[in-house]
Amino acid sequence: MTMLRDRYLLFISDNYPEYYNPDHATQKLKEKMIKHFGDCIQFWLPQASCMTKLVYSSGVDLGEAVEASCLILLAQTQAF
């Protein structure tokens, strides 16, 4: 959710600077996403408190979403 919030804020600052609010709450963004996507979006919070919430399409199995996020993280880590 943190990454989505950052991207959302960047989009707002680039396209609607008059509405930019750096203190926009993550929970408020989540509510907007649920309102827009409805049942097509899922949120999963791992039990490990050090991990962030995973947001994925409801058409994707949770295991697939976790695997894809791990592969992306691994690719990003290896790029550095």
C-alpha positions in Angstrom: 0.0 0.0 0.0 2.9 2.4 0.7 4.1 2.0 -2.9 0.6 2.6 -4.2 0.2 5.6 -2.0 3.5 7.1 -3.3 2.5 6.5 -6.9 -0.9 8.0 -6.2 0.7 11.1 -4.7 3.0 11.5 -7.7 0.1 11.2 -10.1 -1.9 13.8 -8.2 1.1 16.2 -7.9 1.8 15.8 -11.7 -1.8 16.0 -12.9 -3.8 17.8 -10.2 -1.3 19.8 -8.2 -4.1 21.8 -6.6 -5.4 18.6 -4.9 -2.0 17.4 -3.8 -1.8 16.5 -0.1 1.4 14.8 1.1 -0.5 13.7 4.3 -3.1 11.7 2.3 -3.8 8.6 4.4 -3.1 5.2 3.1 -6.5 4.0 4.5 -8.3 6.7 2.5 -6.6 5.5 -0.7 -7.6 2.0 0.1 -11.2 3.1 0.5 -11.0 4.9 -2.9 -9.6 1.7 -4.5 -12.4 -0.5 -3.0 -15.0 2.0 -4.2 -13.6 2.1 -7.7 -12.6 -1.6 -8.1 -15.2 -3.3 -5.8 -14.8 -7.1 -5.7 -12.1 -7.0 -8.3 -9.4 -6.1 -5.8 -8.0 -7.9 -2.8 -5.8 -6.9 0.1 -3.6 -9.4 2.1 -1.6 -8.5 5.2 1.1 -11.1 6.0 1.4 -12.2 9.7 4.9 -10.8 9.8 4.5 -7.2 11.0 7.6 -6.2 9.0 5.9 -6.9 5.7 3.6 -4.6 3.8 0.1 -5.2 2.6 -0.2 -6.9 -0.8 -2.8 -5.6 -3.2 -3.8 -7.8 -6.1 -6.6 -8.6 -8.5 -9.3 -10.9 -7.2 -8.9 -12.9 -10.5 -5.4 -14.0 -9.3 -4.8 -16.7 -6.7 -3.1 -15.4 -3.5 -0.2 -17.8 -4.0 0.4 -16.5 -7.5 0.3 -12.9 -6.2 2.8 -13.7 -3.5 5.1 -15.5 -5.9 5.0 -12.6 -8.4 5.8 -10.1 -5.8 8.7 -12.2 -4.6 10.1 -12.4 -8.1 9.8 -8.7 -8.6 11.5 -8.0 -5.3 14.3 -10.5 -6.2 14.7 -8.8 -9.6 14.9 -5.3 -8.0 17.4 -6.6 -5.4 19.7 -8.1 -8.1 19.5 -4.8 -10.2 21.4 -3.0 -7.4 
